[in-house]
Amino acid sequence: MSALPLSLSEALSNRFGDRYSISQALREQHGRGESHHTPAIPDAVVFAENTQEVADIVRLCAAESVPVIAFGAGTSLEGHLTAVRGGVSIDLSRMAKITRISPEDLDCTVEAGVTREQLNTHLRDRGLFFPIDPGANASIGGMTATRASGTNAVRYGTMRENVLGLTVVLPNGQIIRTGGRARKSSAGYDLTRLFVGSEGTLGIITEVTLRLYGIPETISAALCSFESVEQAVAAAIQVVQLGIPVARMELMDRGLIKAVNAYSSLLLKIEDTLAFEFHGSPVGVQEQVEMVAAIVAENNGRDFEWANAAEERNRLWKARHSAFYAVVSQRENAKGWSSDVCVPVSELSGCILKTRELLKECSVPAAILGHVGDGNYHVVFAVDPNNRQELDEVAAINKKMVQYAISVGGTSTGEHGVGTGKIAYLRAEHGDAVDLMAVIKNAIDPAGIMNPGKVLPN
């Protein structure tokens, strides 16, 4: 049975018909993401089909002080979707229209439920693509709300740099539009950046205007292996410091390579590995390749394995994107715990070495991977969600990783967001600025109904 006020339940049922549900199975699906975090299910789920419907749902919930949680593709990793205080999950997956594409201006506007793969499939015939690639086929609204980045961030930036404007439903049901299609503006506060990364705690993003890019004339990818993680990281740091504009530069330690081989039926060398992708003109790509090859050789990297055909490149990056599931698949009934920190590139080697030391005595399968071009790396653990001892052990390792990253000028989360999983570290990273965040939250959402229990400490 739903715990919602009867008046609200009846109003939502009358307004949305069979798109309003209190089904136990559907509620459970909407109360969790992809990771180890304990699910907390909403009292009801409503499928919205446009911005006005989202506003209507929020307005009805606000009148009863009932929490609302936006749901996109369900791929989050830090507990963003858990309904810690019950309430209504607003499923935006049916808001999947690509409403405008402007090839001349290299931008587009999409509804929040459009996924990145759907968008790029639609753009391909126009010679365009959207580069932000967190791995999962996440929704654009969710990627915006968590300020996602991924494998292409070293060259193309994150969602922060690639969102031009938003349509947002505020906690009182008001609809606002932020930003615009102009490439720069000095008019008023930058509200777009305020909502990008707000994780649904200030409003629900329903439309996003994005920067687009032309598909590169030449794309080339390569793998190279190293005797140690230290050598691989040293090579990556040199590539960054020399300003070589690689599109992707991914670290996969040998434990991950072994897991990926088994999961994706590959035969990669089981060694610490860097994966590169190069974009540009034929001459530009060749120049990048030659410079990177020289750096790899200086750091005792072994043979480049090329993947120039689209099918080979896709297979390579599909394997990289399956890393989370590859690690988790090593244990039956395991769940993934993905830690995520980002540090200045000059501190990357020390941080990864520190992490390797922490993992030496770890009792659960774990692997290091990362977008080392921008100082962001992850450790994926395969944990038994019912084993308190394991969870405490991994939590202790995660805490030490995060504390060390912050101590050298880094962040507790480079791209996964705060959710519930990183709340404890926010004040250590931002100090008294957390108080200003709370003032902003209280000013916009005084009743505290927007995805409560996320980002800010209670």
Secondary structure, 3 states (H helix, E strand, C coil): CCCCCHHHHHHHHHHHHHHEECCHHHHHHCCCCCECCCCCCCCEEEECCCHHHHHHHHHHHHHCCCCEEEECCCCCCCCCCCCCCCCEEEECCCCCCEEEEECCCCEEEEECCCEHHHHHHHHHCCCEECCCCCCCCCEHHHHHHCCCCCCCHHHHCCHHHHEEEEEEECCCCCEEEEECCCCCCCCCCCHHHHHCCCCCCCCEEEEEEEECEECCCEEEEEEEEECCHHHHHHHHHHHHHCCCCCCEEEEECHHHHHHHHHHHCCCCCCCEEEEEEEEECHHHHHHHHHHHHHHHHHCCCCCCEEECCHHHHHHHHHHHHCHHHHHHCCCCCCEEEEEEEECCHHHHHHHHHHHHHHHCCCCCCEEEEEEHHHCEEEEEEEECCCCHHHHHHHHHHHHHHHHHHHHCCCECCCCCCCCCCCHHHHHHHHCCHHHHHHHHHHHHCCCCCECCCCCCCC
